[in-house]
Amino acid sequence: MEALYLLVPLSVMLVAFAVWIFFGAADSGQFDDLEGPALRILSDDD
């Protein structure tokens, strides 16, 4: 039971950190163009 007093706040902080990282990546434009790199490898730049 005493382990829950440590593990529950740690897990909440870990989830909050993951959400913060996700929204930071979304705000910086990380997920704007998901198809561009996949199609760029098919084009011939010679």
NORKA-V381341 format. One record per residue. N is the residue number from 1. RES is the residue in three letters. SS is DSSP state (H for helix, E for strand, L for the rest). PSI is psi in whole degrees, -180 to 180 (999 if undefined). NEAR is the number of other C-alpha atoms within 12 Angstrom. Layout:
n,res,ss,psi,near
N,RES,SS,PSI,NEAR
N,RES,SS,PSI,NEAR
This chain:
n,res,ss,psi,near
1,MET,L,-35,7
2,GLU,H,-27,7
3,ALA,H,-30,9
4,LEU,H,-32,11
5,TYR,H,-23,11
6,LEU,H,-43,12
7,LEU,H,-36,13
8,VAL,H,-49,14
9,PRO,H,-35,13
10,LEU,H,-41,14
11,SER,H,-37,14
12,VAL,H,-42,15
13,MET,H,-37,14
14,LEU,H,-43,14
15,VAL,H,-41,14
16,ALA,H,-39,14
17,PHE,H,-41,14
18,ALA,H,-40,14
19,VAL,H,-39,14
20,TRP,H,-43,14
21,ILE,H,-43,15
22,PHE,H,-48,16
23,PHE,H,-30,15
24,GLY,H,-40,14
25,ALA,H,-38,14
26,ALA,H,-37,14
27,ASP,H,-28,12
28,SER,L,-1,11
29,GLY,L,20,12
30,GLN,L,-33,13
31,PHE,L,22,15
32,ASP,L,-46,12
33,ASP,L,96,12
34,LEU,L,-21,11
35,GLU,L,-19,11
36,GLY,H,-52,12
37,PRO,H,-31,12
38,ALA,H,-36,10
39,LEU,H,-25,11
40,ARG,H,-31,12
41,ILE,L,-22,10
42,LEU,L,-22,10
43,SER,L,147,10
44,ASP,L,114,7
45,ASP,L,15,6
46,ASP,L,999,3
